[in-house]
Amino acid sequence: MTYAEIKTGTKSVLKVTKDVVNGNTFGQIRLWTTDRVTGDLVPTKKGVAFRLGTIPQIAKALAELQADVGEGGGEA
């Protein structure tokens, strides 16, 4: 299930998803890019998979990062 698709460039998207592989459920934050041949979005190796139990810690860290850089997003 995809929870967010955040455009990061003209041909790339950051996706936040929940996935099940071999009976194991986990979350992912991964960069997807447009395939040159098919034009479809395909996942890259750039990203992270994590246990669902770590979501509160990740959310807290992201909230602290946002507070540190401000609502405008900080540096590019």
C-alpha positions in Angstrom: 0.0 0.0 0.0 1.3 3.4 -0.9 0.9 6.2 1.7 2.7 9.0 -0.1 4.3 9.9 -3.4 6.5 12.9 -3.2 7.9 14.3 -6.4 11.7 14.8 -6.1 12.5 15.7 -9.7 11.2 15.5 -13.2 11.6 11.8 -13.4 11.7 10.6 -9.7 9.3 10.1 -6.8 9.9 9.3 -3.2 7.3 6.7 -2.1 6.3 5.7 1.4 4.8 2.2 1.4 3.9 -0.8 3.4 4.9 -4.1 1.8 4.7 -7.8 2.5 7.5 -10.1 1.3 7.8 -13.7 2.2 5.1 -13.2 4.9 7.0 -10.3 6.5 5.4 -6.9 6.6 7.6 -3.8 6.7 7.6 -0.1 5.7 9.7 1.5 3.0 10.8 5.0 2.1 12.3 4.5 -1.4 13.2 6.5 -4.5 11.5 5.5 -7.7 12.5 6.6 -11.1 11.1 6.6 -14.6 12.3 3.7 -16.7 13.8 5.1 -19.9 12.4 2.3 -22.1 8.9 1.7 -20.6 8.2 5.0 -19.0 7.0 3.2 -15.9 8.1 4.1 -12.3 10.6 1.5 -11.0 12.2 1.3 -7.5 15.8 2.1 -7.1 18.3 0.8 -4.4 18.2 4.2 -2.8 15.9 3.9 0.2 15.3 2.2 3.4 13.1 -0.7 4.7 12.1 -0.7 8.4 10.1 -2.7 10.9 6.6 -1.3 11.5 7.4 -1.1 15.2 10.0 1.6 14.6 7.5 4.0 13.0 7.0 6.1 16.2 10.8 6.6 16.5 11.1 7.5 12.8 8.2 9.9 13.0 9.6 11.6 16.1 13.0 12.0 14.5 11.4 13.5 11.3 9.3 15.9 13.5 12.5 17.0 15.3 14.2 17.5 11.9 11.3 19.6 10.7 11.3 21.7 13.8 15.0 22.3 13.4 14.9 23.4 9.8 11.5 25.1 10.1 8.3 24.8 8.0 10.0 26.1 4.9 12.2 23.1 4.6 15.6 24.7 5.2 18.4 24.2 2.7 18.0 22.8 -0.8 
